[in-house]
Amino acid sequence: MPRNCCVPLCNANARKDPLIRYYEFPCDAGRRKAWLKNISRQGSKGKGRLWEPSDMSLVCSLHFYGGDYKKSTKLKILLPTAVPIAFRNYPEYMRKENGQTQGRKRRRSTCGSVFGAVEGATANREELEHKRVSELASISSESNDRRELVIEVTAEMHPGNVLLVDKTCETTLNIVNVLNDAKKTEHRLKMKIKLQQYALQKLQEEHDIMRQRIHDYDESKEIQDFVELLKSADE
């Protein structure tokens, strides 16, 4: 069964668009909620009910941008903060729901929080894909013979058509980054404590050895006789 994009009004599928990559929904509850909110797909139980993705639901790379990928790997892997925010086929009112204000640019803080902004849509699909596809990467082998052709996505900035990541997602990602930093600090402190305990143990062993030597010295008859001999010679 060919892969299809679950985003409304997106017709991308693996058979028709072999160069497009597809991503599963994240397991993290905060990121998953942000993905669903931005996609804005209605559920089958009526208006106002969010759609729940299945294990087969995928989002194509047309809804992400170059800055959403890790730069240190050959394979185009999404960053932990990546959220789909490019919906060129959505009507204007849906775009405004996904953003908070117009005219802001995308930026990331040093702690990894997302203030993301996205580039706008072009007039037609062919022109957009021509501008966005900049590099063809290698084929990666995955479990169950899943082979995907990886591409790097870039886009031209349109200042008048910028969408912002939901503030709730931004706050959630901030909390995740703070927790990760705290775990790293805790690990470093534990390692430091172990090293100090090891050094203290070595000092204690050396102290015990010296005490034993002093005790042996005091108890040694030969040494005592030698000391007495030295005293007699001085007299």
Secondary structure in CASP SS format (residue, H / E / C, confidence):
PFRMAT SS
TARGET T0000
AUTHOR 0000-0000-0000
METHOD secondary structure of the structure
MODEL  1
M C 1.00
P C 1.00
R C 1.00
N E 1.00
C C 1.00
C C 1.00
V C 1.00
P C 1.00
L C 1.00
C C 1.00
N C 1.00
A C 1.00
N E 1.00
A C 1.00
R C 1.00
K C 1.00
D C 1.00
P C 1.00
L C 1.00
I C 1.00
R C 1.00
Y E 1.00
Y E 1.00
E E 1.00
F C 1.00
P C 1.00
C C 1.00
D C 1.00
A H 1.00
G H 1.00
R H 1.00
R H 1.00
K H 1.00
A H 1.00
W H 1.00
L H 1.00
K H 1.00
N H 1.00
I H 1.00
S C 1.00
R C 1.00
Q E 1.00
G C 1.00
S C 1.00
K C 1.00
G C 1.00
K C 1.00
G C 1.00
R C 1.00
L E 1.00
W C 1.00
E C 1.00
P C 1.00
S C 1.00
D C 1.00
M C 1.00
S C 1.00
L E 1.00
V E 1.00
C E 1.00
S H 1.00
L H 1.00
H H 1.00
F C 1.00
Y C 1.00
G H 1.00
G H 1.00
D H 1.00
Y E 1.00
K C 1.00
K C 1.00
S C 1.00
T C 1.00
K C 1.00
L C 1.00
K C 1.00
I C 1.00
L E 1.00
L C 1.00
P C 1.00
T C 1.00
A C 1.00
V C 1.00
P C 1.00
I C 1.00
A C 1.00
F C 1.00
R C 1.00
N C 1.00
Y C 1.00
P C 1.00
E H 1.00
Y H 1.00
M H 1.00
R H 1.00
K H 1.00
E H 1.00
N H 1.00
G C 1.00
Q C 1.00
T C 1.00
Q C 1.00
G C 1.00
R C 1.00
K C 1.00
R C 1.00
R C 1.00
R E 1.00
S C 1.00
T C 1.00
C C 1.00
G C 1.00
S C 1.00
V E 1.00
F C 1.00
G C 1.00
A E 1.00
V C 1.00
E C 1.00
G C 1.00
A C 1.00
T C 1.00
A C 1.00
N C 1.00
R H 1.00
E H 1.00
E H 1.00
L H 1.00
E H 1.00
H H 1.00
K H 1.00
R H 1.00
V E 1.00
S E 1.00
E E 1.00
L E 1.00
A E 1.00
S E 1.00
I E 1.00
S E 1.00
S E 1.00
E E 1.00
S H 1.00
N H 1.00
D H 1.00
R E 1.00
R E 1.00
E E 1.00
L E 1.00
V E 1.00
I E 1.00
E E 1.00
V E 1.00
T C 1.00
A C 1.00
E C 1.00
M C 1.00
H C 1.00
P C 1.00
G C 1.00
N C 1.00
V C 1.00
L C 1.00
L E 1.00
V C 1.00
D C 1.00
K H 1.00
T H 1.00
C H 1.00
E H 1.00
T H 1.00
T H 1.00
L H 1.00
N H 1.00
I H 1.00
V H 1.00
N H 1.00
V H 1.00
L H 1.00
N H 1.00
D H 1.00
A H 1.00
K H 1.00
K H 1.00
T H 1.00
E H 1.00
H H 1.00
R H 1.00
L H 1.00
K H 1.00
M H 1.00
K H 1.00
I H 1.00
K H 1.00
L H 1.00
Q H 1.00
Q H 1.00
Y H 1.00
A H 1.00
L H 1.00
Q H 1.00
K H 1.00
L H 1.00
Q H 1.00
E H 1.00
E H 1.00
H H 1.00
D H 1.00
I H 1.00
M H 1.00
R H 1.00
Q H 1.00
R H 1.00
I H 1.00
H H 1.00
D H 1.00
Y H 1.00
D H 1.00
E H 1.00
S C 1.00
K H 1.00
E H 1.00
I H 1.00
Q H 1.00
D H 1.00
F H 1.00
V H 1.00
E H 1.00
L H 1.00
L H 1.00
K H 1.00
S H 1.00
A H 1.00
D H 1.00
E C 1.00
END
